[in-house]
Structures are given as structure tokens and as C-alpha cells.
Amino acid sequence: MDADSVISIGRQAMEVTILLAAPILLISLAVGLLIAMFQAATQINEMTLSFVPKLIAVAVVLMAAGPWLLRQIVGFTQKLFENIPFLIG
């Protein structure tokens, strides 16, 4: 195993990590922004008002995108396991 293969595996792992985290983080960001604008307009400063909708939105995204997320991580893991013999010798 040389340095190029280690760097390649690390780069692929980072790409998969970003790909898996992006939908959850983007929805949480969008919902948080909408709630913050609502709170600024109404001057309601309740902590649970921002937490609960984000929690619900993340749960909905996980239910909707869960199969796709699982396929992505399983595909990466299978490719990694299949390449073990080539990486060792």
C-alpha cells in the first residue's frame, strides 16, 4: 500500500461523508433560518421554538433519504472491502 492509495481512500471517505451529511445539515440550516426570521419578526425568543422544528425536519429527512444514505455508505464499504486484496499486495 503506497501513499497514493491511502490518500485516494481518504479522499473518497471524505467525499462520502460530505455526501451523507449534506442533506441533513442543509435542511437543518434552512429550517433554522426560517425559524430565526420568524423569531426576529415576532420577537419571540423561545429556545424550544427553534429546536423542535429542526428535530422534526431532520427526522423527516432521515426517513425520506435514509435508503439512499444507506446505499451510499454500503456501496463505499463494499468497494473498500473488495479492494483490500489489491491494497495489500
N, C-alpha and C positions, 0 to 999 in steps of 0.2 A: 504494500500500500504506500503510494507516494503522496507528496504534499498536494498535488493537483486533485487527486481523488478525494482527499479529506476536505479540501476547500469546496469542491463540487458538491459533496454530500451536505456540507454545512450550508451552502447557498440554497440548495434545494429544500433543506429543512426550514430555513428562514422564509422562503417563498411560501411553503405550505402553511407555516404558522401565520404569516400575514394574511394569506387567503382565508384561513379558518377564522381568524379574529375579526376581519374587516366587517362582515355583515352585522355582527353583534355590536361592535363598537360604533359603527355608523348609525345604527338605529338608536342606540342609547344616546349618542350625541344629538341626533335630530330631536328626539323626544325631550331631552334635557333643555335644548334651546327653545323649543316651543313652550315648555313649562316655565322657563325663566322669563320669556317675553310676557306670558300670561301673568306671572307674579309681579313683574315690573309694571304692567298696565293696571293691575288691580291693587297693588301694594299689599298683597297677602304674602307673608313670609312664614309659611308653614313648611317644616322640613319634610314631613311625610307627603306633602303635595308633589314634591319632585321625586321622591324615592319610589313610591308605589307605582306610578305610571311607567317609570323606566323599568322597574322589575317586571311588570306585566308585558311591556313591549319586548324585552329580552326573552321572556318565556315564550311569547308568540313566535319570535324569530327562530328560536331554537326548535320549536315544534315544526315550523314550516321548512326550515333549511336543514334540519337535523339529518335526514337521509343523505342529502348532498354532502354535508360536512363529514359524515361518516364514510362515504365513498371516497372522498378525497384523502382522508388520513389512512384508510385501509389500502388504497391504491399505492400511496407513497411507501407504506410499510412493506407491502408485498414486493414492490420493486427493490427496496433496500435489502430484503431477505434473499431475493433471487440473485442479487449481485454480490452476495457475500463470497461465493467461491472465486469470483473474478477479482475481488478486492484482496483476498488473502494470498493467492498465488498466482 
